Amino acid sequence: MAALTEEQSMIRDQAKSWVTEQSPVQKFREMRDKDVDGSYFPETWSAMVDMGWTGIIVPEQYGGSDLGYLTFGVILEECGRQLTASPLFASALAGASALLVAGNEDQKQAVLPKIVDGSAIVTLAVDEGPRHDPAGARLKAEKSGDGYMLTGDKTFVLEGMTATHFVVSARTGGEGEQGITLFLVPATATGVSREQVRTMDSRGYANVHFDGVEVGADGVLGPVDGGYPLLEQILDRARAGMGAEMLGTAAQAFDMTLEYLKTRVQFGKVIGSFQALGHRAAMLFTQMELARSCAEAALQAIDENADNVAELTSLSKAKVGDFLHDMSNQLIQIHGGIGMTDEYDAGFYLKRARLLETTFGNQAFHRNRYAELLNF
């Protein structure tokens, strides 16, 4: 476990207090039942902006606080615990990372302050099918005057229904990792359309269609045909942040299960006193601590600009994903029949777990990537 600074500890405590009191899982249930537009409450997003969470990784010259990815991770972990729905991850981490990694100075000056004040929601539009395949971009970007014309589709775009801008990976030439270029596309651009995707975790995913969308030269992020290495850096930052949110979701599932083991009585004894269930809880606790080490190591590596960021982010996504998968299953199984009811919160954690596991690469994707990075 990383040793948090005093400032990071204060931010964690603030985040824990706020999500528990103002945005608990009951708030998520209310959002789902009311089928709120965008799949989050606007007041939740406004409060996050007011608390400065949207500027955590943004340098001060663009209106942020530049506190780093590990600091952002402690906030995402607490949000994950209560299933707090908002564009915080998609925009303030993934979207801001895209500008920080690939944007030029003019692009940073134009967009990053808007991410910080919440007036812009910038999200990644990368995948085009049911599986994560960043090198498999087929969306075409053809030269058109001084700019490009984009044609194609992107699927399962996070916060795609409320985003103001998309960071789009497109094919300008070549195959595979060669010939990919990144573009910053306003959601209001002519030819952009989107449709909501209903998912079991009740979040704001969308399929986004680009029908001859004209993007000027000022919309190109990074070098033409050379965007893939930048895309990998952006995705690794997103994966590391998602690892923190996944850890929070799984840790809360563990706490819920532990409380149930301590209070549920069978045959005149609390069920936690049964050896088989005690052993199961001990195994899950061990998994949780290992997952935490991996998640925090990835975030620290980004802050330290380490050489092994890619390896550590894939390790984090795989190990935290394994724990989240097992823990969400055990949450249901140990609770028994009550865990299967919609009146109980356990099902929300199981459903959210399955979506988080697959976003930006599932465990199998990242185990394979980790092995390749280590030349196995």
Protein Blocks (a to p, Z undefined) as FASTA:
>chain_A
ZZddfklmmmmmmmmmmmmmmmcfklmmmmmmnopghiiafklmmmmmmnommmmmpcfk
nopaonojklmmmmmmmmmmnopacfklmmmmmmmmmmmmmmcfklmmmmmmmmmnopac
cdddfbfcfbdcfklcfbdcddehjbccdedddehiehklmpcbdcddddfbdehjeopa
cddddfkbghiacdddddfkopacdddddehiacdfklpgcjehilmmmmmmmmmmmmmm
mmmmmmmmmmmmmmmmmmmmmmmcgehiafklpmklmmmmmmmmmmmmmmmmmmmmmmmm
mmnopaklmmmmmmmmmmmmmmmmmmmmmmmmmnmmmlmpmkbmklmmmmmmmmmmmggp
afklmmmmmmmmnoZZ
